[in-house]
Amino acid sequence: MNMSTKKTDRSEKLAPYIDEAIETQGKLFDFVALTYPEADMEDFINAYMRSNTRSLCLRLHA
């Protein structure tokens, strides 16, 4: 098995996780936007994307 095949296999295995993560993040962002309409969503999303919580979730599912 060459390196490109290994990358493809890994990508296929991660696809369901990535789809779920995107959907869950979207729900989180919607919740924050509806619950805190005065919130700066761009700032919130940028802070979340840099957060330890997000990076921990990515490491656990990698």
KARA-V710448 format. One record per pair of residues at least 6 apart in sequence whose C-alpha atoms are under 8 Angstrom apart, sorted by the first residue. I is the first residue (numbers start at 1). J is the second residue. If there is no record, write none. Layout:
# KARA-V710448
i=I j=J
i=I j=J
This chain:
# KARA-V710448
i=14 j=62
i=17 j=61
i=29 j=41
i=29 j=45
i=32 j=39
i=33 j=39
i=33 j=41
i=48 j=54
